[in-house]
Each structure stands twice: as structure tokens, then as C-alpha cells.
């Protein structure tokens, strides 16, 4: 189920990047803000979220969300930037 969510987010990031403009900037800002908030939570040790890395099968829901955001937000940002670059290059080629 998590891989389906990752795939849908990846497609959404590429589509938002392809559309460029305000949508891509908004999605990029949201990803950076979410990742930064997660990094602060991990650094401060809030509610044992830093244990997301070694909790195994006993992870709490918060640890699962932190792990998802911490690892997949940078991937989504890169996909967004690649989609934006591809859209910009495609539009430049049609002029």
C-alpha cells in the first residue's frame, strides 16, 4: 500500500513540475517545509520519533509517518524539479 502512495505522489510531483509556475513552487515549498519540520522533530527527540530508524515491527504511527516523510520528501522534490525542467525544455522546443 505504501508503494502505491509513493507512486501516486511521484506522478503528482512530475505533473506539478510539468505544469510549472505557481503549482510547482507551492508543492516544492510544502515538501521543504514538511521535511524541515520532520528534521526538527527528529533532532529534538519529540515523542521518540528518532527511533523510526530502528523500531522494526514495533513502530508507532508517528514513527512511520516520520520515516516516510524523511526519506521520500527529498525524492519527491527531485522528481518535481526534473518534471519542471522537462516541461520547460518541452515548451522551449515548441516555440
TAPERA-V768925 format. One record per pair of residues at least 24 apart in sequence whose C-alpha atoms are under 7 Angstrom apart, sorted by the first residue. I is the first residue (numbers start at 0). J is the second residue. Records with the same first field share a line. If there is no record, write none. Layout:
I->J / J
//
This chain:
9->75 / 78
12->75 / 78 / 79
13->78 / 79 / 82
14->82
15->79
16->79 / 80 / 82 / 83
17->82 / 83 / 85 / 86
18->86
19->83
27->76
30->72 / 76
34->68 / 69 / 72
37->65 / 69
//
